[in-house]
Amino acid sequence: MTKCPRQKLADLLREKYDPENSGFISTERFRDLLETHGSELDPHKLEVLLALADGNADGKICYQDFVNLMSNKRSNSFRRAILQGSRQLKGCSLRDEVGLGLSQRLVRHVAYETLPREVDRKWYFDSYTYCPPPWFILAITIAEVAVFMYYGLQLDRLVLQVSSPSFLKSPLPYHPQLRAQAWRYLSYIFMHTGIEHLSLNMAMQLLVGVPLEMVHGALRIGLVYVCGVLAGSLAVSVTDMTAPVVGSSGGVYALVSAHLANVVMNWSGMKCQFKLFRMAMALVCMSVEFGRAVWLRFYPPAFPPCPNPSFVAHLGGVVVGLTLGVVVLQNYEQRLQEQSLFWIFFCVYTLFVLCAVFWNIFAYSLLDVRLPPPP
């Protein structure tokens, strides 16, 4: 059975250059090995290996770091060796490469949209295979549009669906009288107040969420999105206790705020085109959507005493994005469970969820809150 280049290189590294099985190899021997067999590797991966050899101050390289690189799993020690290297990566910038197909240009565009370091961009460009595709954001978006169209036909209106007397009778939106139905804390994202609400959310969700999922994967982006959604409904149940909640703004604002914060924190490294203008446009879209939600909340409701849906879910999503979301986006290809900041924010988030649950169980009766009648 013929071995692939990376298996051949790994075997040579262990057998010829580490016969004592110490787990390390000198950088001089490592460079000799690359010069002999480097032509069999992807050019970008070869650049990363050379940077690893040049950047290691100890004069030796861990065998496990090499294995992690060959299997697309980079350790923290490997990243430190790259970032502390004594020179930049050789070769042309990924942006200057020519002769790329449409799919390769899309991957390159996504790399420059989301990653601040050239080594990460080249690594992502070589590793991404479109398998699996960014299914999570696409599936959520399709489901939200399908539910909106269903209720649009059923209620016979697309604009300001919330003004229909049957809107809140759906089993999906969060309603304070029905807060014991736990699924409503998540399912409310599939209902929107109208096509103007849906359009802004879907635009931000697709333009930001799909590239982020292509880079960070469905599991991580799904974690940020769902945490933003749950934080949004719980924040409403604690601070705006009489109001219902609809719309995916909690999850959308978690993703967008995390991405914008990541861009600001890595401003000099981010090479996306027109980044200042695009950041301004993203903030304008978020402000318009938030302003619409605030206006609607205090607009006289169509069916008092039940108020219009709350805007606080947007703020819950922003808080999640600026905490958990930033940690996720800052640690591309690194294990989140090894990041202490991730566990700090995750524990704070878990504590907030537990406190909000107890608040929903006991506070409404203790404070004698006058709730609107059930729909």
Steps between C-alpha positions, in 0.01 A plus 500: 500500500651837392543753778395861455772771516415608854515140629834447323642820648377413848652152484833640384492757776454238768722220364794691356517817708367383836631145550505547879123572499558816705205672336718785365712569193762771450401789275806440278396142426144611456599753234707236318196274492281775359749585228510134393129415514326841510406490131240233582306733733257785438708817447319694772546217748870487414525873579344440840743216574798718406370775726471243778862399449627858492288625787581240763740656752575168673676351197264203494150417379243283668404198291138533616485856365603369161235225514236756602589717202489209256158395634364859500504524882730773622599507868554812709876440503501475121316831466740670740794376295346647186403835652837542672695415185801711410369571147179530307374223277679496168320502170228722363190604684194282453325802347764520224454144376355466150331224304251412774159355423172651621479278809863572592443874466198470729707317763773764470240776539360335814852462641566872464157583642545310824866423581758760609826308437645399165616164637141423604363615166738279303435211737123536456532538122690169475280312747142602410311246288133615510427176686291553699349818352380783729176313564403642840447863400340398170261256673399756764443764234289272280291393799442861609394606150273195463325565834459868413343418164270243662366752751495769233253291303307395808471854640464654152768762565875537459556844654453536877372148552512575872188714459293191416289365789618146420872579491583407861275193494775310324689243715832669407530853650599562861213634712534575874178314580636191325858513629463150652508369141879486486533459123371853449830642634658374175215454252411870500774557238276352230237774540554857377288812538497561125697478179702809597614319817577176315691671215750683721562194715546266204738741324727527804467131580609386154765764430675446834394153612586301187866617474547450874362147480722420201804589711404394853253219431135439581563389860672820612280741308193304610616533860530878475168530315298282737656662808403840359144382434458356850660804665263725307177336620627462857608864508147601396345278769715674763494865388184540289279254680165568333617499138506214245804430278528415130780509242851362463671823606655344811699249294571740214630775730721247681672406173526853359626659822758222545624549143518879528684478831746253346563738209562794736731298726705388197461815292850508352494130410158498336550546127139497381421774250319818610494374858424841654209563263366148547524525877308826485232340282470203739456737794241699304301182424519392864392846616209515255376157607542583869330837455209331323467255790505780763240699305274197466532412870365840611252541216139454621426126468228379267349281771556648847581422773761275333796721399689469177811274488803605703831633365711373791586175316727706272703613802526146633644389168756782497626406848545136393680607184742727687589225748459141384492596133829690505678211673374258234608721208837582656596132528492371144612136486566498876310290752255715694523271803867599534418873518450627855309808379247276327427318825470827691241638259324165471468472879369858521249420226390180676457693826286757319280225351452336842416833666255584222331160536451556874379852427236363263389246758474726805525872416175542310291388796715670764485833316134452415560590136180571307540298181295538183247221438620198303445522122 
